[in-house]
Structures are given as structure tokens and as C-alpha cells.
Amino acid sequence: MNYRNIIIKGTSILKKNSILTAGIDAELLLSKIVKKSRESILLI
């Protein structure tokens, strides 16, 4: 599974829980978990 798939799955989970900023929140959570900047994750 690559970062894009993880972000899509995380966004889906957050949306189901009524999180308005689900997309960016999924990106930020992943960036914290893998200890890389959000920008570097989006470029991969």
C-alpha cells in the first residue's frame, strides 16, 4: 500500500465520522506517523 492509498482510506474513515477537513487531516496524520513533511508525502 502506498501513501496515496493510505490517505484515501484515512480520508474515508474521517468523513464517515463527520470530520469536515478529512483530506488534509488524513495527510497531516500520515505525515506525523511516518515523520516526514506533508509536502514530501504528497510528492511521492
Secondary structure, 3 states (H helix, E strand, C coil): CCHHHHHHHHHHHHHHCCCCCHHHHHHHHHHHHHCCCHHHHHHC
